[in-house]
Amino acid sequence: MIRETAGPVYYNHKLEEETIMRTKVTMLSCCFFFSFALTAVLFAQDDLKQHPACKYCGMDREKFAHSRFFIGYEDGSSQGTCSIHCAAIEFALQIDKTPRSCRWGTIRAKRL
């Protein structure tokens, strides 16, 4: 049985505008996420080129990538260490510098 409506059918413009806005926000956040992820991957590869060995103990940071640590300072300088122990030494010796970012390697992926 088909039921017919008695009056005209109204179109809800507000609902369509909300749907369009949600779609735009979702697409923008996806673009932001993927650009951030790509930057992080490129930055992680560059970190081993900038600091191939630990400044304090001489350990090869690429070979021991699972424990490496990378410190970026507000003045634009950076330092790569082999472990959190050497990173603590770096922090103690560079007490006048303000760290902007700290990244460390993962055990399985060996990435920052």
N, C-alpha and C positions, 0 to 999 in steps of 0.2 A: 504494500500500500504506500503510495507516494503522498506525502503531506505537503501542501502548498502553503506558503506564507501569505498573510493577509495584506501586508504593507510592503513598501520598497525595502530593498536590502541596502544597508549602508556599508561603505568601505571604511575600514579603520586605518587611517593614515598614520596615526601615532604608533601603532604596532609595527608598521612597515619601516618607519624611521628608526625605531629602536633596533630592529633586526639589522638594518643597514649599518647602524653605529656599532653594534656588536661585531659584525663581520669586519668592519674597518679596524677596530681595536684588536681583534684576533690576528688579522693579517699583519698589522704593525708590530705586535708583540712577537710573532713568529719571525719576522724579518730581523728584529732587534736580537732575538736569541741566536739565530743562525750567524749573524755578523759577529756577535760576541764570541761564539764558539770557534769560528774561523780565526779570529784574532788570537784567541787563546792558544790554538794549535800552532799557529805561526810563531807566536811569542815563545812557546815552549821549545820549539826547535832552535830558535835564535839564542836561547839561554845557554845551551851547550856550546855554541860557537863563541859567545862572548867570554864565557868562563869555563874552559875545558877541564881545568884541574882546580882543586881546592887551594885557596891562598894560604891556608894555615897548616895543612898536613900533606898537601901534594897529591891526594887521592884523585884518581880519574873519575870525574863526575858522570861520564857517559857509561862507564862500566858499572858503576854503583848508582844508577839512575833512580832506583827505588828508594834511596835514602837522601837524595840530594835536596838542597834547600836553596831558594832564590829570594833575595831581599832587594826590593826597589825603594829608593829613598825619594823624598819630596824634591830634592834639588836635581833629580834626573839621573843620578848615579845609581849603580846597582852592584851587587856582589853575589856570587854564587859560591855555595859551600857544599861539602860532601854530606853533611849530616846536621842534625839539630844541635849537636855539641859544638861544632865549629861555627854554627850560626849564633850560638850564645856568646862565643868568643868575639865574633864580629860585632854583636850588639854591645858588649862590654867595652870594646875598644873604640867604637864609633858612637859614644853616648851623646855627642852633640848633634848628630844627624837624626832627623825624624823619619821613621820608616813609613812608606806609603802603602806597600804591599808585601806580603810574605806568601810564598808558594812552596809546596813540597811535593816530592815525587810519590807516586802510588806504587804499591808492591807489584801488582799484576801488570798494569799497563805501562809502568815506568815513565809516566808523563807527569807534568806539573798540574 
